[in-house]
Amino acid sequence: METYNQEPLADENMPAEEGTNWKRFFLDVVETLVLAVILFVGINAVSARVRVDGFSMRPTLEDGEFLLVSKLSYKFGEFNRGDIIVFHFPLNPKEELVKRIIGLPGDKITVQDGQVFLNGQLQSEDYIAQLPLYNGEWTVAEGFLFVLGDNRNNSNDSKDWGLLPQENVVGKAVLIYWPPPMWGTLTHSQLAASQ
């Protein structure tokens, strides 16, 4: 009985298989990168992430907090008094500010003796840092908003530079996502306005 001791032949297909593996790996990397870019562009189309700089929105927002902003809120909905919004500063459009909407087109805002009146109705604003130490009267024109910071006496807002063009609004601040102890959705107080 003869036995044949055959040496295993080197697999001539190995280099081709290796090449296929590298091609598959390369395609996987490209697919992952393309998907990441699509997700990045898609997320940026509907939302923005903004860092709060300064203390103009105290006590509602603190310096250094990061906000998630919905860019779609006003594409499919209306501006509301009491909404916290992010917008391009009219005097320097590269700068983004965070303030609260106090007045809509047609509204008359009066600040007198530490109190805010909206169309003659006294506002109860439990979210502000302290009563305003200034007086003034403003009427909101069509296509504009009147915005104030919650830290009324330490905020650069509509009382200082005038009305905010609605086209400058980036979106509605929805939640605080950083730092973790401050996580949570933002409360948008409704202001009463008789006309």
Backbone bond lengths (Angstrom), bond angles and torsions (degrees), N, CA, C in turn:
res aa  C-N    CA-C-N  psi(-1)  N-CA   C-N-CA  omega(-1)  CA-C   N-CA-C  phi
1 M - - - 1.423 - - 1.519 109.05 -
2 E 1.260 112.98 120.37 1.456 117.04 -177.79 1.516 109.47 -94.27
3 T 1.296 114.05 137.45 1.471 118.11 175.76 1.519 108.10 -114.07
4 Y 1.235 112.64 141.38 1.456 117.79 178.75 1.516 108.01 -106.96
5 N 1.258 115.38 124.88 1.460 120.38 177.09 1.522 106.42 -101.22
6 Q 1.322 113.43 95.34 1.459 117.77 -174.81 1.513 110.05 -92.32
7 E 1.300 115.43 130.35 1.466 120.62 174.24 1.516 107.85 -76.52
8 P 1.325 116.73 133.96 1.464 117.13 176.85 1.525 109.60 -63.26
9 L 1.283 114.06 132.03 1.457 118.97 179.36 1.526 109.39 -77.86
10 A 1.284 115.99 145.07 1.472 120.06 177.34 1.515 107.87 -64.08
11 D 1.317 114.43 133.98 1.467 119.83 -178.32 1.522 108.40 -72.38
12 E 1.308 113.84 111.62 1.459 118.37 -177.71 1.526 111.55 -73.06
13 N 1.333 117.83 -13.48 1.467 121.51 179.68 1.524 112.65 -84.46
14 M 1.306 118.70 -10.69 1.461 121.99 -176.45 1.532 112.81 -54.75
15 P 1.327 121.16 -50.80 1.457 119.72 -179.09 1.521 112.27 -60.47
16 A 1.297 118.81 -37.96 1.469 121.25 179.17 1.523 110.05 -66.23
17 E 1.370 115.64 -40.45 1.462 119.76 179.34 1.525 110.25 -65.62
18 E 1.332 116.48 -40.03 1.458 120.97 177.70 1.521 110.64 -61.78
19 G 1.308 116.10 -41.80 1.459 121.11 177.86 1.512 111.38 -62.69
20 T 1.327 116.13 -39.12 1.467 120.51 177.98 1.523 110.41 -65.23
21 N 1.332 116.43 -40.17 1.469 120.14 178.83 1.522 111.22 -62.20
22 W 1.339 116.96 -42.52 1.464 120.11 179.41 1.524 110.88 -66.33
23 K 1.342 116.25 -39.70 1.469 119.56 177.32 1.521 110.69 -61.92
24 R 1.339 117.11 -43.56 1.466 121.79 179.97 1.534 110.14 -62.74
25 F 1.343 115.53 -43.79 1.460 120.69 178.92 1.537 110.24 -60.84
26 F 1.331 115.28 -46.46 1.469 120.10 179.72 1.532 110.88 -61.04
27 L 1.341 116.96 -44.04 1.465 120.68 178.02 1.526 111.86 -62.77
28 D 1.334 117.33 -39.07 1.466 121.45 177.47 1.529 111.09 -62.34
29 V 1.328 115.81 -42.28 1.464 120.18 178.61 1.532 110.61 -63.64
30 V 1.333 116.14 -45.87 1.470 120.58 179.45 1.527 110.64 -62.07
31 E 1.333 117.43 -44.40 1.472 120.71 178.44 1.522 111.20 -60.50
32 T 1.323 116.72 -42.59 1.470 121.35 179.52 1.523 110.62 -62.98
33 L 1.321 117.00 -44.53 1.462 120.77 179.50 1.529 111.64 -64.18
34 V 1.336 117.09 -42.93 1.468 120.93 178.81 1.521 109.95 -62.64
35 L 1.336 117.69 -44.31 1.465 121.33 178.24 1.529 110.93 -62.22
36 A 1.335 117.23 -41.39 1.466 120.97 178.97 1.527 110.93 -62.23
37 V 1.332 117.39 -42.03 1.467 121.27 178.59 1.522 110.74 -64.86
38 I 1.339 117.43 -43.45 1.463 121.19 178.99 1.531 110.35 -61.60
39 L 1.335 117.08 -44.95 1.467 120.78 178.26 1.531 111.20 -62.96
40 F 1.325 116.56 -43.69 1.468 121.35 179.77 1.524 110.73 -59.58
41 V 1.337 116.34 -48.52 1.469 120.94 -179.65 1.526 110.17 -64.66
42 G 1.325 117.11 -42.70 1.460 121.14 179.97 1.518 112.49 -63.21
43 I 1.327 116.74 -45.69 1.469 120.93 179.63 1.525 110.03 -64.42
44 N 1.342 117.46 -41.44 1.468 120.19 179.16 1.522 113.17 -69.02
45 A 1.326 117.07 -22.44 1.465 120.18 178.14 1.525 111.61 -72.81
46 V 1.324 117.09 -28.09 1.469 120.07 -176.48 1.512 113.95 -110.12
47 S 1.336 117.63 -12.02 1.461 119.55 -178.13 1.523 110.97 -147.21
48 A 1.330 114.09 165.16 1.460 121.13 175.23 1.524 107.82 -138.55
49 R 1.294 115.32 155.75 1.445 121.04 174.62 1.517 107.21 -116.60
50 V 1.337 115.47 128.14 1.459 120.53 -173.41 1.524 109.16 -131.41
51 R 1.328 115.62 138.31 1.473 121.90 175.94 1.521 108.75 -96.21
52 V 1.327 116.49 132.71 1.462 121.58 176.86 1.517 107.82 -77.82
53 D 1.336 116.59 121.88 1.465 121.63 177.48 1.518 108.53 -115.11
54 G 1.313 116.49 114.32 1.463 120.43 178.07 1.524 112.01 104.40
55 F 1.325 113.82 -173.08 1.460 120.46 -170.80 1.523 113.01 -121.12
56 S 1.332 117.65 19.01 1.468 120.48 -175.10 1.528 113.46 -70.43
57 M 1.329 118.24 -15.68 1.470 120.35 -179.88 1.534 112.62 -110.49
58 R 1.325 116.55 14.68 1.465 119.61 175.84 1.511 110.15 -64.70
59 P 1.271 122.18 143.45 1.465 128.93 4.00 1.533 114.05 -89.64
60 T 1.315 118.20 -0.25 1.469 121.08 -177.18 1.522 111.98 -66.71
61 L 1.333 116.78 -45.47 1.467 122.32 -178.86 1.518 109.46 -128.12
62 E 1.318 115.16 143.81 1.457 121.37 -179.86 1.527 110.82 -110.68
63 D 1.320 115.50 154.28 1.456 122.52 176.71 1.530 109.74 -56.25
64 G 1.332 116.61 132.20 1.459 121.35 176.74 1.515 114.86 93.18
65 E 1.319 118.54 -8.46 1.460 119.75 177.33 1.532 109.61 -74.27
66 F 1.321 115.92 151.38 1.458 121.61 177.70 1.518 109.21 -110.58
67 L 1.340 115.83 133.95 1.458 122.11 -177.39 1.520 110.99 -113.34
68 L 1.327 115.09 146.46 1.450 121.32 169.24 1.526 106.02 -97.95
69 V 1.322 115.90 128.37 1.467 121.93 -174.64 1.522 109.09 -117.09
70 S 1.338 115.73 129.64 1.464 120.91 177.16 1.519 109.58 -87.45
71 K 1.344 116.30 115.45 1.461 120.59 177.96 1.532 111.60 -78.70
72 L 1.327 117.35 -14.91 1.458 121.13 -176.09 1.528 113.25 -90.11
73 S 1.331 117.69 -14.15 1.462 120.94 -174.98 1.517 113.60 -52.04
74 Y 1.326 117.00 -41.43 1.462 119.78 -175.91 1.531 112.36 -101.81
75 K 1.329 116.45 -0.70 1.464 119.06 171.91 1.533 108.96 -77.87
76 F 1.346 114.88 -33.30 1.466 120.20 -177.31 1.523 112.34 -116.99
77 G 1.322 117.32 0.76 1.457 120.39 -178.51 1.516 111.25 -139.52
78 E 1.302 115.22 179.17 1.461 122.27 -176.86 1.533 111.12 -100.77
79 F 1.315 115.74 155.58 1.455 121.03 170.38 1.526 107.41 -68.55
80 N 1.321 116.40 142.18 1.462 121.39 177.51 1.515 109.90 -127.18
81 R 1.313 116.06 142.31 1.456 120.13 173.93 1.525 107.74 -62.65
82 G 1.318 116.07 134.37 1.456 121.08 -179.38 1.514 113.73 98.85
83 D 1.338 118.44 -13.37 1.469 121.27 177.89 1.523 110.38 -66.15
84 I 1.325 115.93 140.23 1.461 121.63 172.28 1.526 106.36 -93.36
85 I 1.335 115.44 122.36 1.469 119.88 -174.30 1.526 111.58 -124.92
86 V 1.319 114.59 159.42 1.467 122.85 172.22 1.519 105.97 -113.47
87 F 1.334 116.37 136.20 1.462 120.11 -177.45 1.514 111.04 -148.98
88 H 1.328 115.02 161.81 1.463 121.69 174.20 1.522 107.29 -80.09
89 F 1.322 116.12 124.23 1.457 122.76 -179.15 1.532 109.48 -59.67
90 P 1.330 118.65 122.92 1.470 120.40 -176.48 1.536 114.53 -56.59
91 L 1.342 117.77 -31.54 1.462 120.08 -178.16 1.532 112.92 -85.23
92 N 1.343 116.76 -14.01 1.463 121.88 177.24 1.532 107.39 -153.97
93 P 1.337 118.17 85.13 1.467 122.13 -173.46 1.526 115.68 -57.40
94 K 1.339 118.43 -16.50 1.469 120.14 177.41 1.526 111.28 -75.41
95 E 1.319 116.50 -18.15 1.466 121.82 -178.81 1.528 109.91 -94.50
96 E 1.333 116.24 134.25 1.463 120.56 177.17 1.528 109.40 -107.43
97 L 1.321 115.30 135.05 1.463 121.63 179.78 1.527 109.74 -118.54
98 V 1.335 114.94 159.78 1.465 122.60 176.34 1.518 107.54 -121.29
99 K 1.337 117.02 124.16 1.472 122.09 178.95 1.528 108.74 -146.56
100 R 1.323 114.94 176.94 1.462 121.58 178.44 1.528 109.26 -109.80
101 I 1.342 116.50 136.29 1.468 120.38 176.49 1.531 108.66 -72.84
102 I 1.326 115.09 125.36 1.469 120.54 176.46 1.521 109.94 -107.42
103 G 1.327 116.92 -40.11 1.456 119.78 -177.10 1.511 113.72 -129.91
104 L 1.337 115.10 142.72 1.464 124.01 177.06 1.525 109.08 -106.08
105 P 1.333 118.49 169.42 1.462 120.27 179.39 1.534 111.73 -51.97
106 G 1.341 114.23 131.67 1.462 120.76 -179.30 1.515 114.21 93.21
107 D 1.330 117.98 -14.06 1.470 121.32 -179.38 1.519 111.32 -76.50
108 K 1.321 114.67 150.35 1.462 121.58 173.44 1.523 107.22 -116.43
109 I 1.324 115.92 120.90 1.463 121.82 -179.62 1.520 108.52 -108.38
110 T 1.319 115.46 129.86 1.455 121.68 176.90 1.520 108.16 -126.27
111 V 1.323 116.56 128.64 1.459 121.80 173.49 1.517 106.12 -114.82
112 Q 1.330 114.78 118.88 1.465 119.67 -175.54 1.517 109.73 -149.67
113 D 1.324 115.97 132.22 1.468 122.78 177.99 1.534 112.41 51.44
114 G 1.331 116.44 43.45 1.457 120.87 175.99 1.521 114.60 77.37
115 Q 1.319 117.26 10.77 1.461 120.13 -178.48 1.523 110.45 -125.33
116 V 1.338 115.23 148.26 1.461 121.32 179.29 1.529 108.00 -108.83
117 F 1.333 115.09 127.63 1.461 121.69 177.77 1.524 108.05 -114.80
118 L 1.314 116.33 133.41 1.450 122.95 177.71 1.522 107.37 -116.62
119 N 1.325 115.81 111.82 1.470 121.80 -175.33 1.530 111.21 52.98
120 G 1.340 115.24 41.19 1.451 121.36 177.14 1.517 114.99 84.67
121 Q 1.342 117.94 -6.58 1.464 121.14 -177.95 1.527 110.35 -100.49
122 L 1.334 115.63 125.91 1.460 121.79 179.22 1.525 109.41 -63.59
123 Q 1.338 116.89 133.18 1.465 121.87 -179.33 1.526 110.93 -97.88
124 S 1.302 115.68 136.83 1.464 121.77 174.57 1.528 106.15 -97.90
125 E 1.319 116.36 105.90 1.468 120.87 -174.56 1.524 109.90 -115.54
126 D 1.310 116.09 86.15 1.465 120.57 -178.28 1.528 112.85 -75.67
127 Y 1.322 117.98 -4.68 1.466 122.39 -176.80 1.529 112.99 -94.57
128 I 1.338 119.54 -4.00 1.470 119.92 -176.07 1.533 111.15 -86.27
129 A 1.332 115.32 157.31 1.461 121.48 -178.36 1.531 110.81 -72.58
130 Q 1.328 116.45 -44.12 1.459 121.40 177.98 1.520 108.49 -160.36
131 L 1.306 115.42 163.67 1.458 120.11 -178.83 1.525 110.22 -64.44
132 P 1.330 117.57 144.93 1.473 119.99 -179.98 1.528 111.41 -65.57
133 L 1.326 115.05 139.32 1.466 121.83 179.90 1.529 111.18 -100.65
134 Y 1.321 117.35 18.94 1.464 121.99 -178.86 1.522 108.59 -127.78
135 N 1.311 115.70 164.07 1.463 122.18 176.47 1.523 108.65 -124.64
136 G 1.319 116.07 154.21 1.461 120.10 176.90 1.514 110.75 174.75
137 E 1.329 113.38 169.49 1.461 119.77 179.47 1.526 108.30 -142.69
138 W 1.327 116.03 133.58 1.457 121.67 -177.10 1.527 109.31 -138.76
139 T 1.330 116.52 143.08 1.465 122.34 172.14 1.517 107.27 -116.64
140 V 1.336 115.97 129.89 1.461 120.96 -174.61 1.526 109.83 -86.76
141 A 1.332 115.28 122.13 1.471 121.81 179.58 1.523 110.66 -79.53
142 E 1.321 115.74 162.14 1.469 122.02 177.54 1.529 109.33 -60.31
143 G 1.340 116.47 135.38 1.462 121.27 179.00 1.516 113.92 84.83
144 F 1.342 116.97 7.50 1.461 121.27 -177.89 1.526 110.70 -128.50
145 L 1.344 115.29 167.05 1.463 123.20 174.96 1.517 108.38 -132.21
146 F 1.329 115.67 155.13 1.468 121.10 172.25 1.516 106.40 -110.39
147 V 1.333 117.19 121.01 1.465 121.87 -175.64 1.526 110.63 -122.96
148 L 1.323 115.32 145.02 1.461 122.25 175.86 1.520 109.11 -134.85
149 G 1.336 115.78 151.30 1.456 120.67 171.65 1.519 109.29 -81.88
150 D 1.322 117.45 153.24 1.469 120.71 179.48 1.527 111.61 -69.84
151 N 1.317 117.47 -23.69 1.459 122.27 175.19 1.533 106.53 -91.83
152 R 1.325 115.21 70.48 1.464 123.61 -165.10 1.523 115.40 -47.83
153 N 1.304 118.63 -39.23 1.462 120.48 -174.92 1.525 113.10 -88.01
154 N 1.310 117.20 -5.12 1.467 121.77 179.15 1.522 110.60 -130.24
155 S 1.321 115.70 45.70 1.462 120.42 -177.59 1.523 109.98 -136.02
156 N 1.324 115.20 133.25 1.458 121.90 174.41 1.526 106.12 -91.48
157 D 1.332 117.18 104.93 1.460 120.75 -171.08 1.526 111.13 -145.41
158 S 1.327 117.39 -159.34 1.469 121.34 -175.12 1.519 113.76 -59.45
159 K 1.311 118.67 -27.09 1.473 120.22 177.78 1.526 110.88 -65.62
160 D 1.349 116.43 -24.51 1.462 121.83 -177.06 1.525 112.84 -97.06
161 W 1.337 117.59 -45.77 1.466 120.15 -173.28 1.524 113.89 -115.51
162 G 1.314 118.47 0.92 1.465 120.26 174.22 1.512 113.99 101.37
163 L 1.309 115.38 -164.12 1.457 122.12 -174.56 1.527 111.98 -75.83
164 L 1.325 114.83 151.83 1.463 121.86 -179.69 1.523 109.94 -97.83
165 P 1.347 118.26 121.47 1.469 119.69 174.85 1.533 109.82 -64.00
166 Q 1.317 117.33 133.32 1.459 120.97 -177.87 1.528 112.40 -59.87
167 E 1.334 116.85 -29.59 1.470 119.06 -179.44 1.525 112.66 -68.00
168 N 1.344 117.89 -14.10 1.465 121.53 178.54 1.528 112.88 -80.72
169 V 1.332 117.04 -11.07 1.462 120.30 -175.62 1.529 110.38 -72.95
170 V 1.335 115.46 127.34 1.469 122.47 176.37 1.523 108.84 -81.08
171 G 1.328 116.73 -45.04 1.458 120.48 -179.46 1.510 112.31 168.69
172 K 1.320 114.16 -174.75 1.462 123.27 -177.92 1.524 109.40 -96.08
173 A 1.341 116.32 127.59 1.462 120.69 176.98 1.526 108.21 -68.53
174 V 1.332 116.43 126.91 1.460 120.67 -173.28 1.520 112.28 -106.12
175 L 1.340 116.73 -45.72 1.465 118.40 -178.23 1.516 111.51 -154.13
176 I 1.334 113.74 160.10 1.467 121.86 173.38 1.520 105.66 -93.96
177 Y 1.348 117.07 124.49 1.461 118.61 -179.36 1.527 113.20 -114.16
178 W 1.336 117.42 -3.55 1.466 120.14 177.01 1.506 109.30 -156.53
179 P 1.295 120.10 137.82 1.459 129.27 2.54 1.531 112.04 -77.97
180 P 1.350 116.71 157.86 1.466 120.96 -174.46 1.531 115.74 -50.92
181 P 1.331 120.62 -39.92 1.475 117.35 -178.82 1.538 112.80 -62.65
182 M 1.333 117.48 -18.46 1.469 120.94 -177.25 1.530 112.61 -100.68
183 W 1.333 117.92 4.77 1.457 120.91 -179.87 1.515 110.86 -49.62
184 G 1.304 116.35 139.80 1.458 119.48 174.72 1.519 111.67 158.39
185 T 1.326 114.48 160.85 1.458 119.40 177.25 1.518 109.52 -79.91
186 L 1.316 115.68 154.35 1.459 121.01 -179.60 1.517 110.66 -90.71
187 T 1.324 115.13 142.07 1.457 120.97 177.03 1.519 108.54 -91.09
188 H 1.309 115.87 125.72 1.453 121.94 178.17 1.520 107.28 -105.86
189 S 1.336 116.44 99.22 1.457 121.29 -176.93 1.508 110.78 -66.58
190 Q 1.315 116.04 140.96 1.459 120.97 176.45 1.523 108.29 -90.50
191 L 1.321 116.13 127.71 1.462 120.80 177.89 1.529 108.83 -96.62
192 A 1.311 115.44 139.33 1.467 120.77 178.57 1.507 109.28 -81.78
193 A 1.328 116.46 136.30 1.466 119.90 -178.44 1.521 110.72 -146.67
194 S 1.310 115.85 99.12 1.465 117.98 175.32 1.520 107.72 -85.12
195 Q 1.306 116.34 143.89 1.473 119.46 179.38 1.496 110.39 -130.13
